[in-house]
Structures are given as C-alpha cells and as structure tokens.
Amino acid sequence: MVYPIKSCAGIDLTSSPYDHEGFKFDRKWMVVDVEKNKQLSARDNRGIKLVRVFPIIKRDPSSPDGGVLEVTFPDSPSTPSFSVPLDPSPETLSGWDKYSGFILWGHSCEGYIAESTSLSDDGSPSEILSSYIGRRVLLVMNTPAPRPLDPDIPFDPSPLAYTGGSTVRYPDASPFLLCSTASLSDAEANVRAMARGELKSPLKEGCDPAPDASAPDAAWATSKRLLIERFRPNIIVSGVDEPYGEDDWQEIITGDNKSFLLPARCPRCMFPNVDTESGTRDPQMPNNAMMQYRKVDSLAPTKYCFGMYTVPVEASGVVSVGDPVFVRRSAVNPKLTDRG
C-alpha cells in the first residue's frame, strides 16, 4: 500500500517499484498547517478529515509529468476534485514556489507548493484543501532533501548496498512499515474481547496516552471491523504462523531476491483510533485493547507496538502482491516483563 498524501487515504497496488526511501509516490505529498507551521495530521482533531481525502494515481507515459494525482472528496460533494502533476518535470517545477522551514517530527523540512494541472475557478489545490478542512493549509510535494531515520530506531547501516545510510522524506520514521494479517486478526479479536467485557481495561498509570475508561462502542463486540488501513502499513504479509511473529524478524528476502532489514517495532500513536471509513475517532479502540497486551518494547514502554520498521538493503527493486517472503535472519525480540 502507498499513501500518496500523508494522512490521507491509501491505495492498494498490485506492484510497485521502490528506492532506498520507500515505495514510489508513498508520502510524496503532505498537508502543512500554515498557522502551526507543521504537518497537519489526521491523528489530531484539526486534521482528522484528511483520512477521507482520496488520491488516485493516474499514470500517463506520454506526459512530461508522468500523469496526474487526482484528489477527490467523496464525503463532500460541494468540494471540487483537483489534479496535480504526478512526477513534475523540471520545467513544471520551475513555476512552483518552494515552502521551507515547516516542522515534521522535529525536523525542518521543505517542499514545493503543488499546483493544479489546469487553471480553475475553484482555486488552487491548497485553497480547496483549506476550504475543506476549515483552516489555512498548503499541499506540498517533497524535494530531494532527505531526513534521517528516527534516531530512536537502533539501526546498523553497514549491510546497506548504498552510501549515505537509510533516509526518508515525508514518512514518519522509516521507508516501510511491515505487518502481518495474523497480527491484525489477533488485534481485532482482543478489541472484541474488551468490548464484550472479556478483557479488562488497562490501567491509566504509565500509559501514553491514557486510555478512555468509559464503556466501549457496543458495535466492536459484534460487527465492527478493525481495518488494516488504520495502521498505515506498506507491506502486509500473510501466512505468518503466530500473531506478531514479525517482531522477531531481523532480515527478510522477497520474491525478486531483494533484502529488507527490520530494525525495530513501531510504537503507535492514536492514529489507529481514527476510523478510515467514517473519518471519526473512537475514544478507546483499538488503543485500550492494544495497551493491555502490546506494551512490549523497552524503547517505548508507555506505547503499544504494531508493525515493524523496515529498511531496504538494495537501493531499488519491486514488490508485488503474491511475492513470497523468506525470513533470512531472526532472533527473539525481547519484550517488557512489566506490562503494567
């Protein structure tokens, strides 16, 4: 999966090329809150409507810009869709302004202010998004300027087949996030168990953030699904024998004989509590259930973990649906003994 605009809806792909910074077009664009001078995230109330913004990749090899990214608003018929160049040529970029100095996870970043592929009375992409969200924002596209991996990730770059180490641009922490369908099924089962009163609510002490202690939405006990999109993975692996078996993977090889390193678990914020189908935030789930049994990592003892940060060893390759995944190296990933 890729998420062309950070915090917006994702796109299922049958195949995608990647480089050392992740899948092509993944988090290539981002919405910046001008007042705060930082990324606008759906994890926050002011940006929650972003999850219902749907980008569509439309490739056109005959175009100097490679096609367009069409952006639609299915929940807001009054909001016009717009298109921006998919892979802008140098000539196209020469007419775009650059916006610098906005903050992403403590780093000063820059981007090109994305312009529409055609003039419109509806306004620029940034103006349309500002009207939809209700605050002034800019739609920016990344520049070649990289960011280092999250410094909290214990990572040895020596196996990499490229110089300069692993970097990212607009992703939070690493080029890819990997998780398994077995882990998702287990998470959903535990959410249901808590909604039915079969799994006690976690203590507030030592939790970041503190769980909501009110009764959970009854729909979780029966029909409500925990969709994988809530966790924003790029690579989803089926056939793993045990839930969270990927915790112990250190290196995998995919179908085209390319290697990936898995240096650390991914500690989670409140983003997974946002229902990607409705654009609303659940005050409890899955956070409350996951905090009960997935506070497992000493690097983030107050957060629950789901998924693995993943870094490519080779500088480029292709990942396709159905590719076999081989675990080349694994070791028991220590877990916290005090789950609190």
DOMAR-315453 format. One record per residue (C-alpha): x, y, z; residue number from 1; residue in one letter. Coordinates in steps of 0.1 Angstrom, whole numbers, plus 5000, padded with zeros to 4 digits. Layout:
{rogu {X,Y,Z},NUM,'A'}
...
***
This chain:
{rogu {5000,5000,5000},1,'M'}
{rogu {5010,5036,4994},2,'V'}
{rogu {4997,5068,5009},3,'Y'}
{rogu {5005,5095,4983},4,'P'}
{rogu {4993,5123,5006},5,'I'}
{rogu {5004,5119,5042},6,'K'}
{rogu {4975,5112,5065},7,'S'}
{rogu {4951,5108,5035},8,'C'}
{rogu {4935,5076,5022},9,'A'}
{rogu {4958,5048,5010},10,'G'}
{rogu {4959,5030,4977},11,'I'}
{rogu {4962,4992,4972},12,'D'}
{rogu {4987,4984,4945},13,'L'}
{rogu {4994,4951,4927},14,'T'}
{rogu {5031,4960,4923},15,'S'}
{rogu {5053,4990,4930},16,'S'}
{rogu {5089,5000,4925},17,'P'}
{rogu {5108,5013,4954},18,'Y'}
{rogu {5141,5030,4962},19,'D'}
{rogu {5161,5034,4994},20,'H'}
{rogu {5134,5059,5007},21,'E'}
{rogu {5104,5036,5001},22,'G'}
{rogu {5077,5029,4975},23,'F'}
{rogu {5073,5053,4946},24,'K'}
{rogu {5047,5080,4954},25,'F'}
{rogu {5044,5070,4991},26,'D'}
{rogu {5040,5101,5012},27,'R'}
{rogu {5053,5122,4983},28,'K'}
{rogu {5028,5150,4992},29,'W'}
{rogu {5019,5164,5026},30,'M'}
{rogu {4994,5189,5040},31,'V'}
{rogu {5011,5217,5061},32,'V'}
{rogu {4992,5237,5087},33,'D'}
{rogu {5003,5272,5080},34,'V'}
{rogu {4994,5286,5114},35,'E'}
{rogu {5013,5259,5133},36,'K'}
{rogu {5040,5257,5106},37,'N'}
{rogu {5040,5219,5108},38,'K'}
{rogu {5024,5188,5092},39,'Q'}
{rogu {4987,5185,5096},40,'L'}
{rogu {4979,5150,5108},41,'S'}
{rogu {4947,5130,5110},42,'A'}
{rogu {4958,5120,5145},43,'R'}
{rogu {4947,5155,5156},44,'D'}
{rogu {4912,5168,5156},45,'N'}
{rogu {4920,5197,5133},46,'R'}
{rogu {4932,5173,5106},47,'G'}
{rogu {4910,5143,5110},48,'I'}
{rogu {4891,5149,5078},49,'K'}
{rogu {4922,5141,5059},50,'L'}
{rogu {4915,5104,5061},51,'V'}
{rogu {4885,5109,5038},52,'R'}
{rogu {4906,5126,5011},53,'V'}
{rogu {4911,5101,4983},54,'F'}
{rogu {4941,5104,4960},55,'P'}
{rogu {4941,5084,4927},56,'I'}
{rogu {4973,5077,4908},57,'I'}
{rogu {4967,5081,4870},58,'K'}
{rogu {4999,5074,4850},59,'R'}
{rogu {5004,5087,4815},60,'D'}
{rogu {5038,5078,4800},61,'P'}
{rogu {5032,5103,4772},62,'S'}
{rogu {5030,5132,4796},63,'S'}
{rogu {5062,5150,4806},64,'P'}
{rogu {5048,5149,4842},65,'D'}
{rogu {5042,5112,4841},66,'G'}
{rogu {5004,5116,4847},67,'G'}
{rogu {4984,5131,4875},68,'V'}
{rogu {4974,5126,4911},69,'L'}
{rogu {4937,5132,4912},70,'E'}
{rogu {4924,5142,4946},71,'V'}
{rogu {4887,5136,4954},72,'T'}
{rogu {4864,5142,4983},73,'F'}
{rogu {4836,5116,4983},74,'P'}
{rogu {4821,5128,5016},75,'D'}
{rogu {4819,5164,5005},76,'S'}
{rogu {4800,5168,4972},77,'P'}
{rogu {4805,5206,4973},78,'S'}
{rogu {4843,5202,4974},79,'T'}
{rogu {4857,5201,4939},80,'P'}
{rogu {4883,5175,4929},81,'S'}
{rogu {4916,5186,4915},82,'F'}
{rogu {4947,5171,4899},83,'S'}
{rogu {4984,5178,4904},84,'V'}
{rogu {5013,5165,4883},85,'P'}
{rogu {5023,5130,4893},86,'L'}
{rogu {5060,5134,4887},87,'D'}
{rogu {5066,5170,4878},88,'P'}
{rogu {5093,5178,4852},89,'S'}
{rogu {5120,5203,4859},90,'P'}
{rogu {5101,5227,4836},91,'E'}
{rogu {5069,5223,4856},92,'T'}
{rogu {5087,5227,4890},93,'L'}
{rogu {5104,5259,4878},94,'S'}
{rogu {5069,5276,4880},95,'G'}
{rogu {5062,5264,4916},96,'W'}
{rogu {5071,5282,4948},97,'D'}
{rogu {5091,5264,4975},98,'K'}
{rogu {5080,5264,5011},99,'Y'}
{rogu {5107,5259,5037},100,'S'}
{rogu {5110,5256,5074},101,'G'}
{rogu {5079,5237,5084},102,'F'}
{rogu {5084,5211,5110},103,'I'}
{rogu {5079,5173,5107},104,'L'}
{rogu {5088,5154,5139},105,'W'}
{rogu {5113,5179,5150},106,'G'}
{rogu {5130,5183,5116},107,'H'}
{rogu {5129,5214,5095},108,'S'}
{rogu {5116,5204,5060},109,'C'}
{rogu {5108,5219,5027},110,'E'}
{rogu {5085,5212,4998},111,'G'}
{rogu {5071,5226,4965},112,'Y'}
{rogu {5037,5241,4968},113,'I'}
{rogu {5017,5218,4945},114,'A'}
{rogu {4998,5235,4916},115,'E'}
{rogu {4969,5221,4896},116,'S'}
{rogu {4973,5207,4862},117,'T'}
{rogu {4949,5233,4849},118,'S'}
{rogu {4935,5267,4858},119,'L'}
{rogu {4902,5265,4877},120,'S'}
{rogu {4877,5289,4892},121,'D'}
{rogu {4876,5266,4922},122,'D'}
{rogu {4911,5278,4934},123,'G'}
{rogu {4944,5261,4938},124,'S'}
{rogu {4948,5227,4955},125,'P'}
{rogu {4959,5244,4987},126,'S'}
{rogu {4928,5267,4986},127,'E'}
{rogu {4905,5238,4980},128,'I'}
{rogu {4920,5218,5009},129,'L'}
{rogu {4919,5248,5032},130,'S'}
{rogu {4882,5252,5025},131,'S'}
{rogu {4875,5215,5031},132,'Y'}
{rogu {4895,5213,5063},133,'I'}
{rogu {4885,5247,5077},134,'G'}
{rogu {4919,5262,5083},135,'R'}
{rogu {4947,5275,5061},136,'R'}
{rogu {4969,5247,5047},137,'V'}
{rogu {4993,5241,5019},138,'L'}
{rogu {4997,5210,4998},139,'L'}
{rogu {5034,5205,4994},140,'V'}
{rogu {5054,5179,4974},141,'M'}
{rogu {5087,5167,4987},142,'N'}
{rogu {5121,5179,4974},143,'T'}
{rogu {5152,5158,4971},144,'P'}
{rogu {5162,5169,5006},145,'A'}
{rogu {5163,5138,5029},146,'P'}
{rogu {5156,5133,5066},147,'R'}
{rogu {5175,5107,5087},148,'P'}
{rogu {5157,5077,5101},149,'L'}
{rogu {5141,5083,5135},150,'D'}
{rogu {5171,5084,5159},151,'P'}
{rogu {5153,5062,5184},152,'D'}
{rogu {5155,5033,5159},153,'I'}
{rogu {5185,5012,5167},154,'P'}
{rogu {5199,5006,5133},155,'F'}
{rogu {5232,4994,5118},156,'D'}
{rogu {5236,5007,5083},157,'P'}
{rogu {5266,4986,5074},158,'S'}
{rogu {5246,4959,5055},159,'P'}
{rogu {5232,4985,5031},160,'L'}
{rogu {5242,4983,4995},161,'A'}
{rogu {5242,5021,4991},162,'Y'}
{rogu {5260,5050,5007},163,'T'}
{rogu {5246,5076,5030},164,'G'}
{rogu {5225,5053,5051},165,'G'}
{rogu {5188,5050,5050},166,'S'}
{rogu {5168,5082,5048},167,'T'}
{rogu {5132,5093,5044},168,'V'}
{rogu {5114,5124,5033},169,'R'}
{rogu {5078,5127,5045},170,'Y'}
{rogu {5073,5092,5062},171,'P'}
{rogu {5074,5094,5099},172,'D'}
{rogu {5103,5072,5107},173,'A'}
{rogu {5114,5046,5082},174,'S'}
{rogu {5110,5038,5044},175,'P'}
{rogu {5084,5010,5050},176,'F'}
{rogu {5061,4997,5077},177,'L'}
{rogu {5055,4959,5076},178,'L'}
{rogu {5028,4940,5095},179,'C'}
{rogu {5011,4906,5092},180,'S'}
{rogu {4975,4896,5088},181,'T'}
{rogu {4979,4873,5118},182,'A'}
{rogu {4987,4903,5139},183,'S'}
{rogu {4957,4922,5126},184,'L'}
{rogu {4934,4893,5134},185,'S'}
{rogu {4947,4890,5169},186,'D'}
{rogu {4943,4927,5175},187,'A'}
{rogu {4907,4926,5163},188,'E'}
{rogu {4900,4896,5185},189,'A'}
{rogu {4913,4914,5215},190,'N'}
{rogu {4893,4945,5207},191,'V'}
{rogu {4862,4924,5205},192,'R'}
{rogu {4871,4907,5238},193,'A'}
{rogu {4874,4940,5256},194,'M'}
{rogu {4841,4953,5241},195,'A'}
{rogu {4824,4921,5255},196,'R'}
{rogu {4840,4926,5289},197,'G'}
{rogu {4863,4896,5285},198,'E'}
{rogu {4895,4917,5285},199,'L'}
{rogu {4899,4942,5313},200,'K'}
{rogu {4907,4978,5305},201,'S'}
{rogu {4943,4988,5311},202,'P'}
{rogu {4954,5009,5339},203,'L'}
{rogu {4958,5046,5331},204,'K'}
{rogu {4991,5049,5350},205,'E'}
{rogu {5021,5045,5328},206,'G'}
{rogu {5002,5047,5295},207,'C'}
{rogu {5008,5072,5268},208,'D'}
{rogu {4982,5084,5261},209,'P'}
{rogu {4959,5073,5290},210,'A'}
{rogu {4931,5051,5278},211,'P'}
{rogu {4895,5063,5280},212,'D'}
{rogu {4877,5045,5308},213,'A'}
{rogu {4841,5047,5295},214,'S'}
{rogu {4822,5018,5280},215,'A'}
{rogu {4834,5009,5245},216,'P'}
{rogu {4812,5012,5214},217,'D'}
{rogu {4790,4981,5215},218,'A'}
{rogu {4795,4975,5178},219,'A'}
{rogu {4830,4964,5185},220,'W'}
{rogu {4816,4933,5202},221,'A'}
{rogu {4799,4921,5171},222,'T'}
{rogu {4803,4936,5137},223,'S'}
{rogu {4827,4965,5136},224,'K'}
{rogu {4859,4956,5118},225,'R'}
{rogu {4895,4967,5126},226,'L'}
{rogu {4908,4976,5091},227,'L'}
{rogu {4945,4973,5083},228,'I'}
{rogu {4944,5008,5069},229,'E'}
{rogu {4942,5023,5104},230,'R'}
{rogu {4978,5011,5110},231,'F'}
{rogu {4992,5026,5077},232,'R'}
{rogu {5013,4996,5066},233,'P'}
{rogu {5031,4995,5033},234,'N'}
{rogu {5039,4957,5032},235,'I'}
{rogu {5013,4932,5045},236,'I'}
{rogu {5024,4896,5049},237,'V'}
{rogu {5000,4867,5052},238,'S'}
{rogu {5008,4832,5063},239,'G'}
{rogu {5027,4841,5095},240,'V'}
{rogu {5023,4813,5120},241,'D'}
{rogu {5019,4834,5151},242,'E'}
{rogu {5005,4869,5157},243,'P'}
{rogu {5034,4893,5160},244,'Y'}
{rogu {5058,4867,5147},245,'G'}
{rogu {5073,4896,5126},246,'E'}
{rogu {5086,4911,5159},247,'D'}
{rogu {5114,4886,5158},248,'D'}
{rogu {5124,4890,5121},249,'W'}
{rogu {5157,4908,5115},250,'Q'}
{rogu {5160,4903,5078},251,'E'}
{rogu {5137,4891,5050},252,'I'}
{rogu {5141,4883,5013},253,'I'}
{rogu {5113,4890,4989},254,'T'}
{rogu {5104,4873,4956},255,'G'}
{rogu {5128,4893,4935},256,'D'}
{rogu {5157,4882,4958},257,'N'}
{rogu {5159,4917,4975},258,'K'}
{rogu {5166,4920,5012},259,'S'}
{rogu {5150,4941,5038},260,'F'}
{rogu {5161,4948,5074},261,'L'}
{rogu {5136,4951,5103},262,'L'}
{rogu {5154,4971,5130},263,'P'}
{rogu {5126,4978,5154},264,'A'}
{rogu {5089,4976,5163},265,'R'}
{rogu {5067,5006,5156},266,'C'}
{rogu {5052,5023,5187},267,'P'}
{rogu {5018,5036,5179},268,'R'}
{rogu {5001,5069,5185},269,'C'}
{rogu {4963,5075,5184},270,'M'}
{rogu {4961,5074,5146},271,'F'}
{rogu {4947,5038,5146},272,'P'}
{rogu {4917,5050,5166},273,'N'}
{rogu {4906,5070,5135},274,'V'}
{rogu {4880,5051,5115},275,'D'}
{rogu {4892,5054,5079},276,'T'}
{rogu {4857,5046,5067},277,'E'}
{rogu {4839,5074,5086},278,'S'}
{rogu {4866,5099,5094},279,'G'}
{rogu {4857,5098,5131},280,'T'}
{rogu {4879,5090,5161},281,'R'}
{rogu {4870,5063,5186},282,'D'}
{rogu {4879,5074,5221},283,'P'}
{rogu {4890,5039,5230},284,'Q'}
{rogu {4896,5014,5203},285,'M'}
{rogu {4919,4998,5194},286,'P'}
{rogu {4942,5018,5218},287,'N'}
{rogu {4926,5004,5250},288,'N'}
{rogu {4928,4968,5240},289,'A'}
{rogu {4963,4971,5225},290,'M'}
{rogu {4977,4989,5255},291,'M'}
{rogu {4966,4959,5276},292,'Q'}
{rogu {4990,4934,5260},293,'Y'}
{rogu {5012,4951,5234},294,'R'}
{rogu {5032,4975,5256},295,'K'}
{rogu {5062,4953,5248},296,'V'}
{rogu {5092,4974,5238},297,'D'}
{rogu {5117,4990,5262},298,'S'}
{rogu {5123,5018,5237},299,'L'}
{rogu {5087,5029,5240},300,'A'}
{rogu {5075,5015,5273},301,'P'}
{rogu {5043,5036,5275},302,'T'}
{rogu {5031,5029,5240},303,'K'}
{rogu {5017,4998,5223},304,'Y'}
{rogu {5035,4984,5193},305,'C'}
{rogu {5021,4971,5160},306,'F'}
{rogu {5042,4965,5129},307,'G'}
{rogu {5079,4967,5121},308,'M'}
{rogu {5100,4995,5108},309,'Y'}
{rogu {5116,4982,5075},310,'T'}
{rogu {5146,4993,5055},311,'V'}
{rogu {5156,4981,5021},312,'P'}
{rogu {5192,4967,5017},313,'V'}
{rogu {5194,4973,4980},314,'E'}
{rogu {5189,5008,4965},315,'A'}
{rogu {5160,4997,4943},316,'S'}
{rogu {5136,4969,4935},317,'G'}
{rogu {5100,4959,4930},318,'V'}
{rogu {5075,4944,4954},319,'V'}
{rogu {5044,4927,4941},320,'S'}
{rogu {5013,4912,4956},321,'V'}
{rogu {5019,4874,4960},322,'G'}
{rogu {5056,4877,4963},323,'D'}
{rogu {5070,4850,4987},324,'P'}
{rogu {5087,4863,5018},325,'V'}
{rogu {5116,4844,5033},326,'F'}
{rogu {5129,4851,5068},327,'V'}
{rogu {5167,4851,5064},328,'R'}
{rogu {5176,4861,5100},329,'R'}
{rogu {5155,4861,5131},330,'S'}
{rogu {5161,4863,5169},331,'A'}
{rogu {5138,4867,5199},332,'V'}
{rogu {5130,4904,5202},333,'N'}
{rogu {5130,4910,5240},334,'P'}
{rogu {5096,4920,5255},335,'K'}
{rogu {5090,4941,5286},336,'L'}
{rogu {5082,4918,5315},337,'T'}
{rogu {5062,4945,5333},338,'D'}
{rogu {5031,4952,5310},339,'R'}
{rogu {5015,4975,5337},340,'G'}
***
